[in-house]
Amino acid sequence: MGKLEEIVRQFCIRGDVESIQCFGCGHINSTYRVRCRDGAAHIHYTLQKINTQVFHNPHQLMANVQGVTAHLRSKILEEGGDPDRETLSVVPARDGSVLYQQDGETWRVYTFIEGAVSFESAEEHPEVFYNAARSFGQFQKRLADYPAQTLYETIPDFHNTAKRFRDFQQAVQEDVCGRAREVVPEIDLIRAREADCAVVVDLVRQGKLPLRVTHNDTKLNNILMDPVTYEGVCVIDLDTVMPGSALYDFGDSIRFGASSASEDEQDLSKVYLDLNLFQKYTDGYLSQAAGSLTDLEKELLPFSAKLLTLECGMRFLTDYLQGDTYFKIHRPGHNLDRARTQLKLVTDMEQKMAQMQGIVRDCLRQQA
């Protein structure tokens, strides 16, 4: 515990450190739960080492986190809520910074939110998916008046689907691993949808879609929930908070959460969009966010699910063509399996687009 305890003590924590243990299952940052004793009380903190290979400018990242959490705290107080539970609280370092850097490593501390859990899946408790949608919808609603243009892009062009398409085209042309001939149907499928890739990017640039604060990692496990009621407590993992379109967060939630199969399912007959899950998420999301979204944003919600799925499929296939250099793989052809799963979802969404649009309209009528 020696080095970690020394690092923790560089922050304005209360009490004496009793233990430090690895915590969570994140793939990017290294996370620890710190237990301190202050008199008769126990206080817990979250210590994280930021992965600066992914986030090249941690000071800009933390500027985003501080700005967004301060805004959320004010909204939560206005609503009569508890900001110490309903948003992340940054613990400053003793020198007044929010980061501590040592030996090329960058560290931060949050207060630990007690009595809340995260879920990797909603299979055992289906209401979790609806409540996750409410939480992300509430996140968007509370930040609707935040000046998104003041945020830094911690990962530039993260959801610039038009650029993702250009990167894909380059990977096909270069074909550094000689794999392009194996995936001609997949390449053709993506190329046939080139026009889709620029839709949201162009509308934001033209001012027809508003620039919003976006979370950009709207997985189920990025919401802390009450272990008894399964209601959302706090949206976490704000490292990818950036300026973008609300459609990015909604679309990626559907891509990941409303699929009938895992992201790397090899039997494509098992892969389809579950319309019941789509309805559940849409209903939960719009119950909170409907009043802060424009008519065009609402209209494009179904399209956003297809767009973000297409983007993800492109990224997996691009990485496969380039030799699996970005996404971790656990077997040969893993990225190709992932790409095929996403592209199967794209075609299924296209066939169900009218039904998806009808579900959105029904949900909006219920909210009116």
C-alpha positions in Angstrom: 0.0 0.0 0.0 3.0 2.3 0.4 3.1 4.1 -3.0 -0.7 4.3 -3.3 -1.0 5.6 0.3 1.6 8.3 -0.4 -0.4 9.4 -3.5 -3.7 9.4 -1.6 -2.2 11.6 1.0 -1.4 14.3 -1.6 -5.2 14.9 -1.7 -7.4 16.7 0.8 -8.9 13.5 2.3 -10.2 13.1 5.8 -8.9 10.6 8.4 -6.2 8.0 8.3 -5.9 5.5 5.4 -6.8 2.0 6.4 -6.9 0.1 3.1 -6.6 0.6 -0.6 -8.1 -2.1 -2.9 -8.5 -2.5 -6.7 -12.1 -1.6 -7.6 -14.4 -2.0 -10.7 -13.7 -3.5 -14.1 -12.8 -0.5 -16.2 -10.5 -1.1 -19.2 -8.8 2.3 -19.4 -8.1 3.9 -16.0 -6.8 2.0 -13.0 -9.3 2.4 -10.1 -9.0 1.8 -6.3 -11.3 2.1 -3.4 -9.7 3.9 -0.4 -11.0 3.3 3.1 -10.2 5.9 5.7 -11.0 6.2 9.4 -11.9 9.6 10.9 -12.6 9.1 14.6 -15.4 6.6 14.7 -16.5 7.2 11.1 -15.3 5.4 8.0 -15.0 7.4 4.8 -14.4 6.0 1.3 -12.7 7.6 -1.7 -12.1 6.6 -5.3 -8.5 6.9 -6.4 -7.8 6.7 -10.2 -4.7 6.7 -12.3 -5.7 8.4 -15.6 -4.6 6.6 -18.7 -2.7 9.3 -20.5 -2.1 7.1 -23.5 -5.8 7.6 -24.2 -6.3 11.0 -22.6 -3.4 13.0 -23.7 -4.3 16.2 -21.8 -5.7 15.2 -18.4 -5.9 18.9 -17.3 -8.4 19.6 -20.1 -10.3 16.4 -19.2 -10.6 17.6 -15.6 -11.6 21.1 -16.7 -14.5 19.4 -18.5 -15.4 17.3 -15.4 -15.2 20.3 -13.0 -17.4 22.5 -15.2 -20.0 19.8 -15.9 -20.2 18.6 -12.3 -20.5 22.1 -10.9 -23.4 22.8 -13.3 -25.0 19.5 -12.3 -24.7 20.3 -8.6 -26.5 23.6 -9.1 -29.3 21.9 -11.0 -29.6 19.1 -8.4 -29.8 21.6 -5.6 -32.6 23.5 -7.5 -34.5 20.2 -7.7 -34.1 19.5 -4.0 -31.7 16.6 -4.5 -28.5 15.6 -2.9 -25.5 16.7 -5.1 -23.1 14.7 -3.0 -24.8 11.5 -4.2 -26.2 12.5 -7.6 -23.1 13.7 -9.3 -19.3 13.1 -8.9 -17.4 15.2 -6.3 -13.8 16.0 -7.1 -11.4 15.9 -4.1 -8.7 18.6 -4.6 -5.0 17.9 -4.2 -3.2 19.7 -1.3 -1.5 22.1 -3.7 -4.9 23.3 -5.0 -4.9 21.3 -8.2 -7.3 18.6 -9.0 -4.6 16.2 -10.2 -1.4 14.9 -8.7 1.4 13.9 -11.0 4.4 11.7 -10.1 6.9 9.6 -12.1 4.9 10.2 -15.3 1.6 9.1 -13.7 -1.4 11.3 -13.3 -3.9 10.7 -10.4 -7.2 12.1 -9.1 -9.6 11.4 -6.3 -13.4 11.4 -6.0 -15.5 11.0 -3.0 -17.0 7.4 -3.0 -20.8 7.3 -3.4 -22.0 4.8 -0.8 -24.9 2.5 -1.1 -25.0 2.3 -4.9 -24.1 -0.4 -7.4 -23.6 -0.7 -11.1 -24.9 -3.4 -13.4 -23.2 -5.0 -16.4 -26.5 -6.4 -17.7 -30.2 -5.8 -17.3 -31.1 -9.5 -17.8 -31.9 -10.2 -14.2 -33.7 -6.9 -13.5 -35.3 -5.5 -16.7 -36.3 -2.3 -15.0 -32.6 -1.4 -14.8 -32.6 -0.6 -18.6 -35.5 1.8 -18.3 -34.0 3.5 -15.3 -30.7 3.8 -17.1 -32.5 5.6 -19.9 -34.1 7.9 -17.4 -30.7 8.7 -15.9 -29.1 9.5 -19.2 -32.2 11.5 -20.2 -32.0 13.5 -17.0 -28.2 14.0 -17.5 -29.0 15.6 -20.9 -31.9 17.7 -19.5 -29.8 19.1 -16.7 -27.0 20.0 -19.1 -29.3 21.4 -21.8 -28.3 25.0 -21.0 -24.6 24.3 -20.5 -22.3 26.1 -23.0 -21.1 23.0 -24.8 -18.7 25.0 -27.0 -16.6 25.7 -23.9 -15.8 22.0 -23.4 -12.5 20.5 -24.7 -12.5 17.6 -27.1 -10.7 15.1 -25.0 -10.7 12.7 -28.0 -11.0 14.7 -31.2 -13.5 13.6 -33.8 -14.7 10.8 -31.6 -18.2 10.6 -33.2 -17.3 12.3 -36.5 -18.8 9.5 -38.6 -17.8 11.2 -41.8 -14.2 11.1 -40.8 -14.6 7.6 -39.5 -15.7 6.7 -43.1 -12.7 8.4 -44.6 -10.4 6.4 -42.3 -12.2 3.2 -43.3 -11.8 4.0 -47.0 -8.1 4.6 -46.4 -7.7 1.3 -44.5 -9.4 -0.5 -47.4 -7.1 1.1 -50.0 -3.9 0.5 -48.0 -4.9 -3.1 -47.0 -1.8 -3.5 -45.0 -2.6 -7.0 -43.9 -4.1 -8.3 -47.2 -7.4 -8.9 -45.5 -9.7 -6.7 -47.8 -10.5 -9.5 -50.2 -11.9 -11.6 -47.3 -14.5 -8.9 -46.4 -15.8 -7.6 -49.7 -19.5 -7.9 -48.7 -18.8 -5.9 -45.5 -16.9 -3.3 -47.3 -19.7 -2.9 -49.9 -22.3 -2.7 -47.2 -20.5 0.2 -45.5 -19.8 2.0 -48.8 -23.4 1.8 -49.8 -24.2 3.9 -46.7 -21.7 6.7 -47.1 -24.4 9.3 -47.3 -25.6 8.4 -43.8 -22.2 9.1 -42.3 -22.3 12.9 -42.7 -25.9 13.6 -41.8 -25.5 14.5 -38.1 -22.1 16.1 -38.5 -23.4 18.4 -41.3 -26.6 19.3 -39.4 -24.6 20.3 -36.3 -22.2 22.3 -38.4 -25.1 24.1 -40.2 -26.7 24.9 -36.8 -29.8 22.8 -37.5 -28.9 20.5 -34.6 -27.7 22.1 -31.4 -24.3 21.5 -30.0 -24.8 19.6 -26.7 -22.9 18.2 -23.8 -22.5 14.5 -24.6 -21.3 11.7 -22.3 -20.1 9.5 -25.2 -19.9 6.3 -23.1 -23.5 5.5 -22.3 -23.1 1.9 -21.2 -25.3 0.5 -18.4 -22.4 0.2 -16.0 -21.7 4.0 -16.1 -24.7 4.6 -13.9 -24.7 3.9 -10.2 -28.1 2.6 -9.1 -29.9 1.9 -5.9 -29.5 -1.8 -5.1 -33.1 -2.1 -3.8 -35.2 0.1 -6.1 -32.9 -0.2 -9.2 -33.4 3.6 -9.7 -30.5 5.6 -11.1 -28.4 7.5 -8.5 -25.5 9.0 -10.4 -24.0 9.1 -14.0 -20.3 8.4 -13.7 -17.2 8.1 -15.9 -17.2 11.6 -17.3 -13.9 11.4 -19.0 -15.4 11.4 -22.5 -17.7 14.3 -21.8 -17.4 16.5 -24.9 -19.3 18.8 -27.2 -21.4 16.9 -29.7 -25.0 15.8 -30.5 -27.5 14.3 -28.0 -28.1 11.8 -30.8 -24.7 10.3 -30.2 -25.5 9.2 -26.6 -29.0 7.9 -27.5 -27.9 6.1 -30.5 -25.0 4.3 -28.8 -27.2 3.3 -25.9 -29.5 1.5 -28.3 -26.6 0.0 -30.3 -25.3 -1.6 -27.2 -28.3 -2.1 -24.9 -31.1 -3.1 -27.3 -29.2 -5.7 -29.3 -30.4 -9.3 -28.8 -26.8 -10.6 -28.6 -23.4 -9.8 -27.4 -21.1 -7.4 -29.3 -19.0 -10.3 -30.7 -21.6 -13.0 -31.3 -20.5 -15.2 -34.1 -23.9 -16.7 -34.9 -25.5 -13.8 -36.8 -28.9 -15.4 -36.8 -29.0 -14.5 -33.1 -28.4 -10.8 -33.8 -31.3 -8.3 -34.1 -32.7 -5.1 -32.6 -35.0 -6.0 -29.8 -37.9 -3.6 -30.3 -39.2 -4.2 -26.7 -35.8 -3.0 -25.4 -35.9 -0.1 -27.8 -39.3 0.9 -26.6 -38.3 0.6 -22.9 -35.2 2.8 -23.4 -36.9 5.4 -25.6 -39.7 5.7 -23.0 -37.3 6.2 -20.1 -35.1 8.6 -22.0 -37.9 10.8 -23.3 -39.6 10.9 -19.9 -36.7 13.1 -18.8 -35.2 14.6 -22.0 -38.2 15.3 -24.2 -38.7 18.9 -23.1 -35.1 19.8 -23.8 -34.8 18.2 -27.3 -35.6 19.9 -30.5 -38.2 18.5 -32.9 -35.4 17.5 -35.3 -33.5 15.7 -32.6 -36.6 13.7 -31.6 -37.2 12.9 -35.3 -33.7 11.5 -35.7 -33.5 9.3 -32.6 -34.2 6.1 -34.6 -31.7 7.1 -37.3 -29.1 7.8 -34.6 -29.3 4.2 -33.4 -28.5 3.0 -37.0 -25.8 5.7 -37.4 -23.9 4.9 -34.2 -24.1 1.1 -35.0 -22.8 1.8 -38.5 -20.0 3.9 -37.1 -19.0 1.2 -34.6 -19.1 -1.5 -37.3 -16.8 0.7 -39.4 -14.4 1.1 -36.6 -14.2 -2.6 -35.9 -13.7 -3.4 -39.6 -11.1 -0.6 -40.0 -9.1 -2.1 -37.1 -9.4 -5.6 -38.5 -8.0 -4.3 -41.9 -5.2 -2.5 -40.1 -4.1 -5.5 -38.1 -6.1 -5.2 -34.8 -4.0 -2.3 -33.4 -6.7 -0.4 -31.5 -9.3 -2.7 -29.9 -8.2 -5.6 -27.7 -8.9 -9.0 -29.3 -9.1 -12.4 -27.6 -9.1 -14.6 -30.7 -8.2 -14.4 -34.4 -10.9 -12.6 -36.3 -12.4 -11.1 -33.1 -12.7 -7.6 -34.6 -14.3 -9.0 -37.8 -16.9 -10.8 -35.7 -17.6 -7.6 -33.9 -17.9 -5.7 -37.2 -20.3 -8.3 -38.7 -22.5 -8.2 -35.6 -22.8 -4.4 -35.9 -23.5 -4.5 -39.6 -26.2 -7.2 -39.1 -27.8 -4.8 -36.6 -27.6 -2.0 -39.1 -29.6 -4.0 -41.7 -32.1 -5.1 -39.1 -32.6 -1.6 -37.9 -33.2 -0.5 -41.5 -35.9 -3.1 -41.8 -37.5 -1.9 -38.5 -37.0 1.8 -39.0 -40.7 2.5 -39.5 -41.5 0.6 -36.3 -38.8 2.5 -34.4 -40.2 5.8 -35.6 -43.7 4.8 -34.5 -42.3 3.9 -31.0 -40.7 7.3 -30.7 -44.0 9.0 -31.7 -46.0 6.9 -29.2 -43.5 7.7 -26.4 -43.7 11.4 -27.2 -47.5 11.4 -27.2 -47.4 9.8 -23.8 -45.0 12.5 -22.5 -47.2 15.3 -23.9 
